[in-house]
Amino acid sequence: MKELQLKDAKATLSAVVDRAVAGEPTVITRHGRKEAVLVSFEEWERVSKVPSFADLLLAFPGEPGDIPERSRKPARTLRETGL
């Protein structure tokens, strides 16, 4: 993935967009820090439609008996683990 400083991205925006459409995202940096990523609209749509974990659980096609019972033992606290 290519990195470009913001000032250079501004100067060559058309070329940066063309690369994104061709499947090559660009990281935009400002003062040496990564600030943004330019990707194609198609790629943004693809990654923005990823279902949440809750949606995946709700879509589970099985029956309640398909999931094994959890142990009744209470979870340990951080204090008990020494962390």
N, C-alpha and C positions, 0 to 999 in steps of 0.2 A: 504494500500500500504506500503510495507516494505521500510525502509531507511537503507542504508549502506554507511559507509565511503569509499572513493575511495580506500584506501589501502586494505580494507577488500574485496571490489568488485574485485580488481585485484587478490587477493589470492584465491577467490572462483568463478572466472568468469564462469566456466563451470556450476556450480550450479545456479548462477544468471541467465544465459541464459536459463537453463532448466525451471526455475520458470517463466520466461517471456513467453516461448513457451507454458507453461501450463496455461497462462492467468493471471499471477501475476506479474505486473510491479514492478520495483524497482527504488526508487529514490536514486541517487548517490550524496553524499555530499562531500564537500571539505572544511575543516576548519569550519565546522558547517553550511555552506551555501549550499542550494540545487543547484546543478549544472547541472544535467542531469537526464533523466528517461530512463531506459532500458525496452523496450516493444518488443513483438514478431514482426517479419517482417510483418506478416498478419495484426496485429493491426496497425502498422505504415502505411501500404498501405491503410487501411480503413480510417484512420483519415486524411491522406494526400490528399485524393481525394474528400474532402468536397468542393462543389462548392462555388465560391465567391458569395457575395450578388448580384453583377452585373450579373453573370451568371443566378442566380435564377430569377432576374427581366426579363432578355432577354428571358427566357424560359416560361414566363407567357403565358398560352394558351388563355387568354381572348382577347376581343376586346377593343380598346381604350375607348369606352363608358361604359365598365364595371367598370372603376375606377372613383369614384366620383371626381368632380372638387374640387380643393383646394380653400380656401378663397383667395381673391385678396389682403387681408390685408398684408402689409409688415411685415416681421419677426422683432421681437424686438431685439435690440442690447443689449450686456451686460451692456453697460453704462445706458440704459433705465431701466434695471431691478435692477440696484444698485449692481451688482456683480462685 
